[in-house]
Amino acid sequence: MDINFETTTMIISIVLTGLTAGLCFTWTNAITPGIGQLDDLGFLLSFQQMNRAIINPIFLIIFFGPFISNSYVAFLKYQHQDASFWIFLAASLTFTIGVVFITIFKNVPLNEVLDKTNLADVSLEELKMLRKRFENPWKQWHFIRTISSTISFVLLLVGSLYYHQS
């Protein structure tokens, strides 16, 4: 089997998108429900520390790499007028809108509000209000990221199968 540049890029996209989908799934199904059991201060401190720890080079590659690689795969498919172009374009758009845009315009602003709050200096009532403003909106937007990254991953797999059959 001759692996060319296009196939290599497609494999990279599938792996990165799968890792992102797995990360989102883990947060949706284990992390946020687990820390959701903590009191307000424990929840907010935990979330604050996780948000700070997760911003690292590996995370940035895994989480935002698919934006670049999926877009590039769609571009390559367009250049070759391959019928699988539409599947790869859908994967790219789903990831871009449902993961990248949601992250930048919804989850990150919530994270920044939490990060800028000195939790040691706020009252119990203020902790309760901050959690109320943060927790459910963050989880709802993150659920969209989970669904979008998973759909994008499945579309990439389907597109890859279709591509290799043609």
Secondary structure, 3 states (H helix, E strand, C coil): CCCCHHHHHHHHHHHHHHHHHHHHHHHHHHHHHHHCCCCHHHHHHHHHHHHHHHCCHHHHHHHHHHHHHHHHHHHHHHHCCCCCHHHHHHHHHHHHHHHHHHHHHHHHHHHHHHHCCCHHHCCHHHHHHHHHHHHHHHHHHHHHHHHHHHHHHHHHHHHHHHHHHC
